[in-house]
Amino acid sequence: MPGPGKLYQVGAVAQCPHGGTITAVSSMPRVKIMNAPATVATDMFTIVGCTFTLPNGKPQPCVKVQWTQPAARVTINRQPAVLSTSIGLCLSAEQAPQGPPSVKMTQIRTQGM
């Protein structure tokens, strides 16, 4: 289980293990952290700029994140929230696991609407 963490919001700074940038699209626009929507495990997390290549030379970049252990006690509209400490896997277009995402920075305040 992930430990305590900050809510992961749209605009948080996160990367795949190979330096690609993770971008979140929230389905929960009413819960905001510093005017940015919070995210839940079922939201879309895409990755751009990953340069991972297999040893045989075949490009195998990370393209999305699948959260395997989101928040256990924090929910938004009955969906588990994603925290800065949540555990996930970056996946290639072929669904090959590429390693965990790394959350570098989140906001610190929450406001409800």
Sequence and secondary structure as in RCSB ss.txt:
>XXXX:A:sequence
MPGPGKLYQVGAVAQCPHGGTITAVSSMPRVKIMNAPATVATDMFTIVGCTFTLPNGKPQPCVKVQWTQPAARVT
INRQPAVLSTSIGLCLSAEQAPQGPPSVKMTQIRTQGM
>XXXX:A:secstr
   S  B BTT EEE TTS EEEEE SEEEEEETTEEE BTTSEEEEE    B TTS B  EEEEEEEE  SS E
ETTEEB BTT EEEEEETT  EEE  EEEE     B  
